[in-house]
Amino acid sequence: MEKRYFQKEIETMPVDELKKLQSEKLVKQVKHVYENVEYYRNLMDEKGVKPEDIRGIEDISKLPFLTKADLRDAYPYGLMGKPLKDCVRIQSTSGTTGRRVVAFYTQNDIDLWEECCARAIVAAGGSDEDVVQVSYGYGLFTGGPGLNGGSHKVGSLTIPTSSGNTERQMQFITDLSATILCCTPSYAAYIGESFKEKGYKPEDIPLKAGIFGAEPWTEEMRHSIEESLGIKAYDIYGLTELSGPGVSFECEEQTGMHINEDHFLAEIINPDTGEPLPEGEIGELVFTSLDKEAFPLLRYRTRDLCRLTREKCSCGRTHIKMSKPLGRSDDMMIIRGVNVFPSQIETVLLNEGYTPNYQIIVDRENNTDTFDINVELAPEQFSDTVKDITDREKALVGAMRSMLGIGPKVHLLPPKSIVRSEGKAVRVIDKRKLHD
Ligand code: DLL
């Protein structure tokens, strides 16, 4: 019979036991951090909190938050919980939005991280019979190393292609009969498109599942990828600061991602006031790592907006689920005073039958925001009649206006005019920041 869990006892642990386990780990972790991380000890002292004030998870809100700004201040070694001699690896973010994050790992940290990724692979139907192609970038980015390690732990045959060289990706998938593809959703869409161009039908592609994450993607995007590759597409979430992919992952029910709660304690807060919000409300996701030794972050504000729900799941897992992040609070654009998320634009485009190849350009002219969306036409939509294109553009502006409350300028472009992504897609170009 197909194995459904990687670590059944933990993944299906009764909630009260799980909470007890979290409480025990939290008490230990706070002590570890207070004793070893001077930066956080100072934050606790400023707030007047001592380790003995934390007796369980119900005391979590007594602790101070950590933000990206703290990571910047403490860069590079200021948040380490272990001496360098105990650390065996770093991973890092690209640093496109400010200073890069460098996270440290002991061997134990790596083992636990890889186990989280193994849980995600098994939840997507993976086993030692599978061939897992890891097309996330390898190197400093956590995607490649994390899923590579997870795949080894499951015992799957691992193909470490890394990202890029799409011809070669397709060749390995077909020649070696890869069954599970791991990459960003935008790269999965690109691989699907490339197969189609080569004349492959979804049923000719040996893949059965995909584990896609590292960037926001909509349900519409999921359906489009599932159709093009003939697979079931699973979401996976994580961030470098907490280890990498595998902080949470989808099961076959696909109604949210189970957070690996034995390792990560999750809270939702009001991003403006920092107040905790009740279960089910949308707010900023905050994580406390319960086991990390080398880089043990407490109450780290992710800036990702989502909601948590602990409903009974048909997969049998008891761990709380997070909804797909709506995007980061800093991804939200305010255009002419209206809040706009790129995911809303993606939903409209795919519902109206367009490709997921688009780019949003925001600028400011004469003190007014300009808002343009470039959308690529699929080859079969491409028409030489100017009138057809103008009519299509008008219709799309109308659909955008009813979703967003404001109307962008829409430019329909010929096939292949928008550059494809092999990693995290760049969807938004906000030129206003250049003028500030
Ligand atoms: O993106 C880790 C990762 C690798 C996750 C591979 C999943 C798969 P960072 O580069 O540090 O780490 O970026 C973390 O990416 O705070 C979210 O804003 C976003 N993100 C990650 N996964 C998802 C997802 C990796 N499934 C940041 N949906 C996070 C939406 C995601 N956003």
Boltz pocket constraint, residues with backbone or C-beta under 6 A from the ligand:
constraints:
  - pocket:
      binder: B
      contacts: [[A, 93], [A, 94], [A, 136], [A, 142], [A, 143], [A, 212], [A, 213], [A, 214], [A, 215], [A, 216], [A, 217], [A, 235], [A, 236], [A, 237], [A, 238], [A, 239], [A, 240], [A, 241], [A, 244], [A, 245], [A, 246], [A, 302], [A, 304], [A, 324], [A, 325], [A, 327], [A, 328]]
      max_distance: 6.0
